[in-house]
Amino acid sequence: MYMYNGFYHGGFGFWGLGWPIMAAIAIIPFWRICSRVGLSPWLSLLLLVPLANLIFVYYLAFADWPSQRGPRDGSNFAPPDGSGGPSAPGR
C-alpha cells in the first residue's frame, strides 16, 4: 500500500471500488426506465461506454417510446373487459 494525497491505495483502493458502485447507481434507474417504456433494458449498459452513454440518453429523451405508440394494426384499443370504451354502440 502507498499513500497518495491522503488516500491509501492497496488492491482496489478507494477509486477502484468507487467506479463499480457509481456505475450501478447510474445503470439501475436506466434499466427500469428502459423496461417501462418498452425498450430492451440491456440498452442501459450503454452508460458504461463513454460516447455511447451521451447518445443513448439523447435517444431516450427524444425517441418515440414503443409503450406510447398505438396498436400496430391501426385498430382502436378496446379495454380488457370488452365494454368497448365510451364510444361503444348503444351508449
C-alpha positions in Angstrom: 0.0 0.0 0.0 1.1 3.5 -0.6 -0.4 6.9 0.2 -1.4 9.5 -2.4 -3.0 12.8 -1.4 -4.2 11.3 1.9 -5.8 8.2 0.4 -4.3 4.7 0.8 -4.3 2.7 -2.4 -3.9 -1.0 -1.9 -5.6 -3.6 -4.0 -8.7 -2.0 -5.3 -8.2 1.1 -3.2 -10.8 3.9 -2.9 -11.2 4.7 -6.6 -11.2 1.1 -7.7 -14.2 0.3 -5.6 -16.0 3.6 -6.3 -16.4 3.2 -10.0 -18.5 0.0 -9.9 -20.7 1.5 -7.3 -21.3 4.7 -9.2 -21.9 2.6 -12.4 -24.6 0.6 -10.6 -26.2 3.8 -9.2 -26.5 5.1 -12.8 -27.4 1.8 -14.6 -30.2 0.6 -12.3 -32.6 3.5 -12.9 -32.0 3.5 -16.6 -32.6 -0.3 -16.6 -36.0 0.4 -15.0 -36.8 3.3 -17.4 -36.0 1.2 -20.5 -38.1 -1.7 -19.3 -41.1 0.6 -18.5 -41.0 2.4 -21.9 -40.8 -0.8 -23.9 -37.2 -0.8 -24.8 -34.7 -3.5 -24.0 -33.3 -3.0 -20.5 -29.9 -4.2 -21.8 -29.6 -0.8 -23.5 -28.9 0.7 -20.1 -25.4 -0.9 -20.3 -24.5 1.7 -22.9 -24.0 4.0 -20.0 -20.6 2.3 -19.5 -19.4 3.3 -22.9 -18.1 6.9 -22.9 -19.6 8.4 -26.0 -22.5 5.9 -26.4 -23.9 7.0 -23.0 -24.5 10.5 -24.2 -26.0 9.3 -27.4 -28.2 6.9 -25.5 -29.6 9.5 -23.1 -30.5 11.8 -26.0 -32.1 8.9 -27.9 -34.1 8.0 -24.8 -35.2 11.6 -24.4 -36.3 12.3 -27.9 -37.3 9.0 -29.5 -40.9 7.7 -29.8 -41.3 5.1 -27.0 -42.8 1.8 -28.0 -45.1 1.9 -24.9 -46.6 5.2 -26.1 -47.4 4.1 -29.6 -50.8 2.8 -30.5 -51.5 -0.7 -31.8 -49.5 -1.5 -34.9 -52.5 -2.8 -36.9 -54.4 0.5 -36.7 -57.3 -0.9 -34.7 -58.8 1.0 -31.8 -57.9 0.0 -28.3 -60.6 -1.9 -26.5 -60.5 -2.3 -22.7 -59.9 -5.9 -21.5 -63.5 -6.1 -20.1 -64.9 -5.9 -23.6 -67.1 -2.9 -23.0 -65.6 -1.1 -26.0 -65.0 2.1 -24.0 -67.0 5.3 -24.2 -67.6 5.1 -27.9 -69.3 1.7 -27.8 -72.6 1.4 -29.6 -75.7 1.7 -27.6 -74.4 4.3 -25.1 
